[in-house]
Amino acid sequence: MKRYEVPVQENGRMILPVELRQALELGRGDRVVLQRVDDRIELTTARLSRARAQARIRAQFPDVENVVDEFLAERRAEAQREVAEMDAPQEGSGADR
C-alpha cells in the first residue's frame, strides 16, 4: 500500500496524485465520495460506490429479478403487441374483400 501526502490549499482543494486518479479511473467531471471513518477519510468514486451497493443488494436478495430489466421486458412486449396490432388487417378496411 502506497501512502501519499497531499497539501491542502487555502480554499480547501487538494490535488489527487495521477497514480490514484488512474487506479480509480477518474477523469474530469467524475465524482468522488469521501467518508469519515473514525480518524481517517476513505475516498472512492461514485461509480464504484454504487457498484458496491448494488452488489450488496444482489447478495441479500439473490432471487429478486432486476426491477428495471423486468420493466423494460414488459415495455418491449407491449410495443411488439402494438406493432402486431397495427400490422394486422383491420375488419371492414377492404383488405379482406
WOZIBEL-V930856 format. One record per backbone hydrogen bond with DSSP energy under -1.0 kcal/mol. NH is the residue of the N-H (numbers start at 1). CO is the residue of the C=O. E is the energy in kcal/mol with one decimal. If there is no record, write none. Layout:
[[NH:CO:E] [NH:CO:E]]
//
This chain:
[[9:13:-3.0] [12:9:-2.3] [21:17:-2.1] [22:18:-2.7] [23:19:-2.2] [24:20:-2.2] [25:22:-1.0] [26:21:-3.0] [30:27:-2.2] [33:44:-3.4] [35:42:-2.4] [37:40:-2.8] [40:37:-1.9] [42:35:-3.1] [44:33:-2.1] [46:31:-2.3] [49:45:-2.4] [50:46:-2.4] [51:47:-2.2] [52:48:-2.3] [53:49:-2.1] [54:50:-2.7] [55:51:-2.1] [56:52:-2.2] [57:53:-2.1] [58:54:-2.6] [59:55:-2.2] [60:56:-1.8] [61:57:-2.2] [64:61:-1.2] [70:66:-2.4] [71:67:-2.6] [72:68:-2.8] [73:69:-2.3] [74:70:-2.1] [75:71:-2.4] [76:72:-2.5] [77:73:-2.3] [78:74:-2.3] [79:75:-2.3] [80:76:-2.3] [81:77:-2.1] [82:78:-2.2] [83:79:-2.2] [84:80:-2.4] [85:81:-2.4] [86:82:-2.0] [87:83:-2.0] [88:84:-1.4] [93:90:-1.5]]
//
